[in-house]
Amino acid sequence: MSIQPARRKAALTNTAREPVATTVEPPPAPMPEAVEFVRFCYRRSGVTWPALYDEMCAVAARGTFRGLEYEGLSDLGISFALPELPRLASIVERVVEEERAARPTMTGWRLKTAATV
């Protein structure tokens, strides 16, 4: 009977790992033009993330926003690459909140239904 597997298992389970401390810097504020691009796309479609991503891709593919396509939008800080999606989603969230806050409220109004007509 060999004791090799027991030693190996003990060696693997007894390894202490020290936590690694890293500094996480907040992402830079988006350029105003990047925010305007997202606002343009939101106003065209009225949908939010993630459906707005499809609208932004379509606008970029056609150059509908100021003639800017993917490369030009990249210069503004708009990237459709997978690692950049959290940043893009945060810009979308900001724009959607601003747009919803700017909508006039309909206090005091009531919709007429078939029962009230």
N, C-alpha and C positions, 0 to 999 in steps of 0.2 A: 504494500500500500504506500502510495507516494503522498507527500505533504505539499507538493508544488502547487496544486490548485488552491489550497487554503492560504498559502503565503501570497499568491498572486491576488486573490480576492481581498485579503487584508491590505495589501499594498494599494489596491485600487480604491478601497473604501476609506482608507486613512489619510488620503491626500487632502491637505488643508488648502483651501483656495481663499486668497485674500481678495476682498472687494476692490474693484478698480474704480477709482474716482475720476470722473471726466467732467469737464466744464461744458455745459450746454449753453450756447449763446442763443438769444432769441433771434429769429429770422429778421432780416432788415425789413423796414416798412416798405410796402409796395409803392411803386412809382404811381403818381396820379393818373398817368395814361393807362396803366395796367388796371386800375380801379375803374376807369371810364370804359375800358373794353368789356369788363365783366358786367358793368351797369348796362351797356349797350345790348349785350346778349340777353341779360335778364329782362329788359324791357321788351325785347323782340318776342321772347318766348313765354315769359311769366312762370317758368318752372324753376325749381331749386335744385341743389345738388342731390343726386348725381346726374339727373337728367339735363341740367344746364351744361354739363361737360360736353354732351353731344352737340348742343347748340354752339358752344364755343369752338369746337372742332370744325363744325360746318362753316362758321363765320371765318375762321382762320383759313380753311381750304379755299374759300372763294375770295378772300381779301375784302370782305364786305365792310370791315371797320377800317376806315381811312386808308384803304388799299393795302393794309398790312396782312401778310400771310404768316406762316409759322416762324420764319426766320426773323421777320420784323417784330413780331410779338415777343420773341425770345429776347430781343434787345431791350424790351420794356419790362422784362421779368416774368413774362407769361410762358411757362413751359408745360407741355402736356406729357412729359416723361413721368414714369411711375414714381421715382423718388421725390418728385416735386409736387405730387398730387395733394399732400397735406397742406402745403403752403397755398396752392391754388384754391383748395376747399375753404381755407380760412379767409381768403379774399372774398370768395363767393358769399360766405356767411356774413361778413361785414356789410357787403353791398345789399344783400337781401334784407338785413335788419334795418339799414338806412332807408331803403325804398319803402318798406312796410311802415316805418315810423313816419314817413313823409306823406303817406296816403291820408286824404281827409276822412275823418270818421263820420259815420252815418247815425249819430245819436239822435234820437227823436224820430227816426224814420222807421216805418214798419212796412214790410212787404205785403202787398195784397195777395191773398190767396183766393182760390175759386170759392171758398166758403164765405169770404168777406165781400165779394163782388156782387 
